[in-house]
């Protein structure tokens, strides 16, 4: 049985699978629609032959009916989601088979249309619309560390992007590291790379986020945060914001000093349809 739940901006969970509406901390979502995608094709025809000019895949607006015990129960849900049109979006989680494997989308709630309490069922029915701000995602995180006592200036981790879309990542370097560099290797060739011509001091961390909506390269030392994007390698062979392709690849991290710091990489598997 598939399941849905919402996570708000504070990391709190609202369960949308409960038939027991006496519990004011959860409710029921029924008749979900818009979980897939829509493809728009722009084409033209010459002498009875159709030529495709552009194919554009779009996520759909997710809709469903939410059931609450009464108006007070609905008000509690409104307090949970907070300001509806706040850009600090919330997450809608979906487990297609109801097991531990689940996906999420970043969403904005664009409509909550409530009616009167149904006299037959005794519950409040609310039509909801969720605007998708991302594809379906699963988050993953790997930490690369030197495990031998002699250290080393090269680390590597295998990445399995089993989604059907290229995805961004967040790379974090902690501890003393001189000129951190990263190469993404697939099929024996370098497909993306980054290098930052700086030193990460002990006790500081370097954050490199390649997501288009949050893209940043920052050196954080205590309460001080410095934009180090311009310290990135200016050679056109370096993108400096690594994107992970479909399939298996290897991320290699290196430094000029003998002992590279601790490196963590986080990414999301993304799918158009699940």
Secondary structure, DSSP 8 states (H G I E B T S, - for coil): --EEEEE-TTS-EEESB-S-TT-TTB-EEEEEE--SEEEEEEEEEETTEEEEEEEEEEE--EEEEEEESSHHHHHHHHHHH-STT-SS-EEEEEETTSSS--EEEEEEEEEEEEEEE-TTT--EEEEEEEEE-S-EEEEEEEEE---STT--SEEEEEEEE-SSS-EEEEEEEES-EES-EEEEEETTEEEEEEEB-SEE-TT-EEEEE--TTT-EEEEEETTEEEE-GGGB--STT--SS-EE-SEEEEEEEE-SSSS--EEEEEEEEEES--
